[in-house]
Structures are given as C-alpha cells and as structure tokens.
C-alpha cells in the first residue's frame, strides 16, 4: 500500500475541475492574478520575491514552489530568493514576539495570582 501524500501534485485535471465547478470565480481569480503580477510600479521580479516571502509566511507548499520558480523565471537570483525567505522568517517570528503584548495584557487583567507553590517553583 502506498502512502497518500498530504499535498497532492497539482495537475491539469485539478485546474479543469476548479473551472468547471465555479467558472466565474475561476475566471475572475485568473484575471486578478494576472493583474497583480503584471509589470507596474513594482517589477515582476520584485512582485515574485514578495510572493515567495508571503508563501513562506502562509506556509503554502504550492505557492512556495510556484512563486520560487516564477521568481527565478523573472530574473531573481537564488540569493535574492533566500533573502526574501529570511525576511519572511523575521516577519513571522517578529509577529509572535509582538503579539506577546496580548498575552501580557491578558495576564495583567487576570485576577489569577500564582499560588505559593507556583512562586517557589519559579524562584
């Protein structure tokens, strides 16, 4: 018995099924994507590097593969791609650090105070 992959490989059949099941949404999404990644104030290469970083933050394996290849095809170097991944890493870790303010705020609002045993364990 073969193990089923968590993320199946994308293929033409999937694209066809999506288009058949929701043709208007599929067409709108394709047009939106084409407009977003078209040359504009930002170059296609810069847009693809942003997409590589965003894909790593959202952890979408399909987006990581697709936008990494698109970045290479738009002229991005391997070093530029890796730097964009490091930016994503900092942003994801930075968000966790920044959001600790929510936990600190919740702790300050809480009426729970450590029991003597908790205080001793912390010391």
Backbone as numpy.savetxt, mean C-alpha at the origin, in Angstrom:
# Nx Ny Nz CAx CAy CAz Cx Cy Cz
-1.71 -33.56 -3.61 -2.56 -32.38 -3.61 -1.66 -31.14 -3.61
-1.98 -30.19 -4.46 -1.20 -28.97 -4.49 -1.83 -27.92 -3.58
-0.99 -27.11 -3.02 -1.46 -26.06 -2.12 -1.99 -24.89 -2.95
-3.16 -24.40 -2.60 -3.73 -23.26 -3.31 -3.00 -21.99 -2.89
-2.66 -21.17 -3.86 -1.99 -19.92 -3.57 -2.96 -18.94 -2.94
-2.44 -18.15 -2.01 -3.28 -17.11 -1.39 -3.64 -16.06 -2.43
-2.67 -15.67 -3.24 -2.88 -14.67 -4.27 -2.72 -15.34 -5.64
-3.82 -15.67 -6.29 -3.69 -16.31 -7.60 -3.08 -15.34 -8.61
-2.43 -15.91 -9.61 -1.86 -15.08 -10.67 -3.00 -14.44 -11.44
-2.83 -13.18 -11.76 -3.83 -12.50 -12.57 -3.72 -12.99 -14.01
-4.85 -13.08 -14.66 -4.83 -13.52 -16.06 -5.96 -12.84 -16.83
-5.99 -13.08 -18.12 -7.01 -12.47 -18.99 -8.42 -12.86 -18.56
-8.56 -14.08 -18.08 -9.89 -14.55 -17.66 -10.43 -13.69 -16.52
-9.57 -13.33 -15.58 -10.01 -12.46 -14.48 -10.46 -11.11 -15.01
-9.68 -10.54 -15.91 -10.03 -9.23 -16.48 -11.35 -9.32 -17.24
-11.53 -10.39 -17.99 -12.77 -10.58 -18.74 -13.96 -10.72 -17.80
-13.79 -11.50 -16.75 -14.88 -11.68 -15.78 -15.25 -10.37 -15.10
-14.25 -9.60 -14.70 -14.54 -8.30 -14.06 -15.33 -7.40 -15.02
-14.90 -7.37 -16.28 -15.57 -6.52 -17.27 -16.99 -7.01 -17.54
-17.20 -8.31 -17.58 -18.53 -8.86 -17.83 -19.46 -8.64 -16.65
-18.94 -8.77 -15.44 -19.77 -8.67 -14.25 -20.15 -7.22 -13.91
-19.30 -6.28 -14.26 -19.57 -4.86 -13.97 -18.93 -4.00 -15.06
-19.48 -4.04 -16.28 -18.82 -3.38 -17.41 -18.63 -1.87 -17.25
-19.63 -1.18 -16.72 -19.50 0.28 -16.58 -18.42 0.64 -15.56
-18.41 -0.06 -14.44 -17.39 0.21 -13.41 -16.01 -0.13 -13.94
-15.90 -1.24 -14.65 -14.61 -1.66 -15.20 -14.09 -0.61 -16.19
-14.96 -0.15 -17.07 -14.56 0.87 -18.05 -14.16 2.17 -17.36
-14.93 2.56 -16.35 -14.63 3.79 -15.62 -13.30 3.68 -14.88
-13.05 2.51 -14.29 -11.79 2.32 -13.56 -10.61 2.38 -14.52
-10.74 1.74 -15.68 -9.65 1.77 -16.66 -9.37 3.19 -17.14
-10.43 3.96 -17.39 -10.26 5.35 -17.84 -9.62 6.19 -16.73
-10.06 5.98 -15.49 -9.50 6.70 -14.36 -8.01 6.38 -14.21
-7.67 5.11 -14.28 -6.28 4.69 -14.15 -5.41 5.31 -15.25
-5.92 5.30 -16.47 -5.17 5.88 -17.59 -4.94 7.38 -17.36
-5.96 8.06 -16.86 -5.83 9.50 -16.61 -4.84 9.77 -15.47
-4.92 8.99 -14.42 -4.04 9.19 -13.27 -2.58 9.00 -13.65
-2.29 7.98 -14.44 -0.89 7.67 -14.76 -0.39 8.32 -16.04
-1.19 9.21 -16.64 -0.74 9.94 -17.83 0.27 11.01 -17.43
1.13 11.36 -18.36 2.09 12.45 -18.16 1.32 13.71 -17.78
1.79 14.42 -16.81 1.14 15.66 -16.37 2.14 16.51 -15.64
1.71 17.15 -14.58 2.63 17.93 -13.75 3.72 17.04 -13.19
3.38 15.78 -12.95 4.36 14.76 -12.54 4.63 13.86 -13.74
5.87 13.45 -13.88 6.20 12.52 -14.96 5.61 11.15 -14.67
5.48 10.34 -15.70 5.00 8.97 -15.54 5.92 8.21 -14.58
7.22 8.44 -14.70 8.17 7.76 -13.82 7.92 8.11 -12.36
7.74 9.38 -12.06 7.50 9.80 -10.67 6.18 9.21 -10.17
5.16 9.22 -11.01 3.87 8.64 -10.62 4.02 7.15 -10.31
4.81 6.45 -11.11 4.99 5.02 -10.86 5.80 4.79 -9.59
6.76 5.65 -9.30 7.52 5.51 -8.04 6.60 5.77 -6.84
5.69 6.73 -6.96 4.71 6.96 -5.90 3.83 5.72 -5.76
3.43 5.14 -6.87 2.59 3.94 -6.83 3.32 2.76 -6.19
4.62 2.63 -6.46 5.39 1.56 -5.82 5.38 1.76 -4.30
5.60 2.99 -3.86 5.58 3.26 -2.42 4.20 2.99 -1.83
3.16 3.48 -2.49 1.80 3.27 -1.99 1.45 1.79 -1.96
1.90 1.05 -2.96 1.62 -0.39 -3.01 2.26 -1.11 -1.83
3.43 -0.66 -1.43 4.07 -1.27 -0.26 3.36 -0.88 1.03
2.83 0.31 1.10 2.08 0.73 2.29 0.78 -0.06 2.39
0.09 -0.23 1.27 -1.17 -0.98 1.29 -0.93 -2.48 1.25
0.28 -2.87 0.95 0.72 -4.27 0.90 -0.08 -5.10 -0.10
-0.34 -4.51 -1.26 -1.04 -5.21 -2.33 0.00 -5.89 -3.22
0.07 -7.23 -3.20 1.09 -7.91 -3.99 0.94 -7.67 -5.50
-0.28 -7.55 -5.97 -0.50 -7.29 -7.40 0.02 -5.91 -7.77
-0.27 -4.92 -6.93 0.18 -3.56 -7.19 1.70 -3.45 -7.08
2.29 -4.15 -6.12 3.74 -4.12 -5.98 4.39 -4.61 -7.26
3.96 -5.77 -7.75 4.54 -6.33 -8.97 4.27 -5.44 -10.18
3.02 -5.06 -10.35 2.65 -4.29 -11.53 3.31 -2.93 -11.59
3.31 -2.21 -10.48 3.88 -0.86 -10.50 5.40 -0.88 -10.46
6.00 -1.93 -9.91 7.46 -2.04 -9.98 7.88 -2.21 -11.44
7.18 -3.08 -12.15 7.48 -3.28 -13.58 7.19 -2.02 -14.39
6.07 -1.34 -14.06 5.74 -0.10 -14.76 6.77 0.98 -14.48
7.27 1.04 -13.25 8.31 2.02 -12.91 9.58 1.75 -13.72
9.98 0.48 -13.79 11.15 0.13 -14.60 10.93 0.53 -16.06
9.74 0.23 -16.57 9.43 0.54 -17.97 9.35 2.04 -18.23
9.10 2.83 -17.19 9.03 4.28 -17.37 10.38 4.95 -17.14
11.42 4.13 -16.90 12.76 4.68 -16.78 13.31 4.76 -15.38
12.58 4.28 -14.39 13.08 4.32 -13.02 14.21 3.31 -12.85
15.18 3.69 -12.08 16.29 2.77 -11.79 15.91 1.87 -10.62
16.62 0.81 -10.47 16.40 -0.08 -9.32 16.64 0.66 -8.01
17.62 1.56 -8.02 17.91 2.34 -6.82 16.75 3.29 -6.49
16.15 3.91 -7.50 15.01 4.80 -7.27 13.82 4.00 -6.71
13.61 2.82 -7.24 12.53 1.98 -6.75 12.77 1.60 -5.30
13.98 1.21 -4.96 14.28 0.83 -3.58 14.14 2.02 -2.65
14.56 3.21 -3.08 14.38 4.40 -2.24 12.91 4.68 -2.01
12.08 4.48 -3.04 10.64 4.71 -2.85 10.06 3.71 -1.84
10.59 2.49 -1.84 10.15 1.49 -0.86 10.58 1.90 0.54
11.78 2.47 0.67 12.23 2.94 1.99 11.37 4.11 2.47
10.95 4.98 1.55 10.04 6.06 1.94 8.74 5.47 2.47
8.22 4.46 1.78 7.00 3.79 2.23 7.19 3.18 3.61
8.34 2.56 3.82 8.63 1.94 5.12 8.63 2.97 6.23
9.24 4.11 5.98 9.29 5.17 6.99 7.90 5.70 7.26
7.11 5.86 6.22 5.76 6.38 6.38 4.88 5.41 7.17
5.02 4.13 6.90 4.21 3.14 7.62 4.64 3.08 9.09
5.94 3.05 9.33 6.43 3.02 10.71 6.13 4.35 11.40
6.30 5.44 10.68 6.02 6.76 11.24 4.56 6.91 11.63
3.68 6.31 10.83 2.26 6.39 11.15 1.95 5.65 12.45
2.57 4.51 12.65 2.36 3.77 13.90 2.87 4.60 15.08
4.02 5.20 14.92 4.59 6.04 15.98 3.67 7.23 16.26
3.23 7.92 15.22 2.37 9.09 15.39 1.04 8.72 16.02
0.50 7.58 15.62 -0.80 7.15 16.16 -0.72 6.70 17.62
0.49 6.55 18.14 0.59 6.22 19.57 -0.03 7.32 20.42
-0.17 8.52 19.85 -0.82 9.62 20.57 -2.26 9.24 20.93
-2.91 8.43 20.09 -4.27 7.98 20.40 -4.27 7.09 21.64
-3.31 6.17 21.72 -3.22 5.30 22.89 -2.87 6.11 24.13
-1.94 7.04 23.99 -1.57 7.88 25.13 -2.76 8.69 25.61
-3.55 9.22 24.67 -4.73 9.98 25.02 -5.76 9.09 25.71
-5.97 7.89 25.18 -6.93 6.96 25.80 -6.48 6.58 27.20
-5.17 6.37 27.38 -4.68 6.03 28.72 -4.88 7.17 29.69
-4.71 8.41 29.23 -4.89 9.55 30.14 -6.36 9.75 30.50
-7.26 9.33 29.63 -8.70 9.45 29.91 -9.22 8.30 30.77
-8.47 7.21 30.83 -8.94 6.02 31.53 -8.87 6.20 33.04
-9.88 5.65 33.71 -9.86 5.69 35.17 -9.07 4.51 35.74
-8.64 3.60 34.86 -7.85 2.45 35.32 -6.50 2.92 35.81
-6.17 2.50 36.99 -4.85 2.78 37.55 -4.20 1.45 37.84
-2.91 1.34 37.62 -2.24 0.05 37.86 -2.39 -0.40 39.31
-2.65 -1.69 39.46 -2.70 -2.30 40.79 -1.28 -2.33 41.34
-1.11 -2.43 42.66 0.23 -2.49 43.25 1.12 -3.55 42.58
0.54 -4.71 42.25 1.34 -5.76 41.62 1.84 -5.32 40.24
1.02 -4.56 39.48 1.43 -4.06 38.18 2.55 -3.03 38.33
2.44 -2.20 39.39 3.48 -1.19 39.63 4.81 -1.88 39.98
4.74 -2.91 40.81 5.95 -3.62 41.21 6.57 -4.33 40.00
5.76 -4.90 39.17 6.27 -5.60 37.99 6.93 -4.64 37.02
6.40 -3.42 36.95 6.96 -2.43 36.04 8.27 -1.85 36.56
8.49 -1.92 37.87 9.70 -1.33 38.47 10.92 -2.16 38.28
